[in-house]
Amino acid sequence: MKITKRQLKRIIKEEKSKLLNEQYVSQSVLENLNDAMQAVYNEVARNASMDDDEDPETIATGIVNDEVQGWMDSMGMRGAHGDY
């Protein structure tokens, strides 16, 4: 199987990110975060009506992003790390 240079760079970037995450945060904490995000999606999907203009994925992503931004603001981190 051949891969392009772009694909290789993306793979390396993803693996580097995984290693850095594991260095600072245990796998169980990352799994808890993943479970929480999945719970947000599940609740949005359960409560979404067919009349909603946005799909559950978009709504859940917005909720998670808003919460992360709020947390960063509360920690005084957004100024140091830019807008997310």
N, C-alpha and C positions, 0 to 999 in steps of 0.2 A: 504494500500500500504506500503510495506516495503522498506526502503532505507538502503543502506550500510553505514558503518562508513565513508568511503571515500567520498560517495555522500554527506553526512551530512557536512563533513568538507569543501567540495567545496561550498556548498550552504551558509554556514556561512561565508566563505571567500568572496564570491560574495556580500552578503548582507552588510558585513562590508565595503567593498570597495565602494559600493553605498552610504552608510551613510557618509563615509569620503569625498567622492566627493561632496555630497550635502552640507557638512559642509563648504567647501572652495569655491565651485563654484555653482552658481545658475543653476537651471534646464534649464533655457533659454540659458545660455552660452553653456552648454553641448549639447543642441539640435542644436545650431548653428554649433558647431564642428561636430556633426553627419551629419548635412545637407551638410557641406563643404566636408566631406569625401565621402558622397554619390554622390556629384557632380563630384568629381574626378573619382570615379568609372564609373559614367554614361558617362563622356567624354571619358574615356579610352575604354569603351565598344563600344561607337559610332564610335571611330576612329580605333579600332583594326581591322586588316585584318585576314582573314582565314589563312594566311601564317605565322602569328606570332607563335613562338615556345611556348610562355607562354600564359596562359589564362588571361582574363581581371582582375580577382580577384588578381592574383599574381602581375601583372603589377601595379595595383592601390595600392596594399599594399606596394610595393617597393617605389612608389612615396611618399605616406604618411609617411612611415618610414624615407625616405631621408629628407623630409621637417622637421620632428620632430627632427632628429639628427642635421640638420643645425641650427634650432632654438635653440637647447640646446647648441650647440657650440657658437652661437652668444651671448648667455646669460652667457657663462662661466660655464655652469652647468655640462657638461659631466665629468669633472675631479672629481667633488664631488659625482656624482651618478653612476659612472661607465659607461661602454659602453652599449648602448641600441640598 
